[in-house]
Amino acid sequence: MAKSKKVKRVHICPTCKGNGYIKIQNIYDIELQVHQCWDCDSEGEFIEYVTEDDNNLVDDGVSVKLH
């Protein structure tokens, strides 16, 4: 069995758009409040490690169980 190589993929956080923080306006305040992004923990990006074998597979959402 050959060793599979890990590939690193970097995705930009869709919540903060890569900034690491979010400006939120409260309905009682006029000023914008700055908060840290809760999805990416203020990193601005997600890092996904994928094996090279999984990189070639396509997930179409349908799983088939073979017997």
KAURNOR-V96062 format. One record per residue. N is the residue number from 1. RES is the residue in three letters. PHI is phi in radians with two decimals (NA if undefined). Layout:
N/RES/PHI
N/RES/PHI
This chain:
1/MET/NA
2/ALA/-1.38
3/LYS/-1.30
4/SER/-1.58
5/LYS/-1.68
6/LYS/-1.54
7/VAL/-2.00
8/LYS/-1.74
9/ARG/-1.98
10/VAL/-2.01
11/HIS/-2.06
12/ILE/-1.33
13/CYS/-1.16
14/PRO/-1.31
15/THR/-1.31
16/CYS/-1.77
17/LYS/1.00
18/GLY/1.57
19/ASN/-1.38
20/GLY/1.65
21/TYR/-2.44
22/ILE/-2.30
23/LYS/-1.71
24/ILE/-2.15
25/GLN/-1.82
26/ASN/-1.41
27/ILE/-1.26
28/TYR/-1.67
29/ASP/-1.97
30/ILE/-1.54
31/GLU/-1.31
32/LEU/-1.45
33/GLN/-1.83
34/VAL/-1.70
35/HIS/-2.25
36/GLN/-1.30
37/CYS/-1.22
38/TRP/-1.57
39/ASP/-1.38
40/CYS/-1.85
41/ASP/0.97
42/SER/1.09
43/GLU/-1.53
44/GLY/1.57
45/GLU/-2.69
46/PHE/-1.88
47/ILE/-1.94
48/GLU/-2.08
49/TYR/-1.77
50/VAL/-2.17
51/THR/-1.28
52/GLU/-1.12
53/ASP/-1.19
54/ASP/-1.28
55/ASN/-1.15
56/ASN/-1.50
57/LEU/-1.42
58/VAL/-2.01
59/ASP/-1.68
60/ASP/-1.71
61/GLY/1.53
62/VAL/-1.96
63/SER/-1.84
64/VAL/-2.07
65/LYS/-1.70
66/LEU/-1.69
67/HIS/-1.79
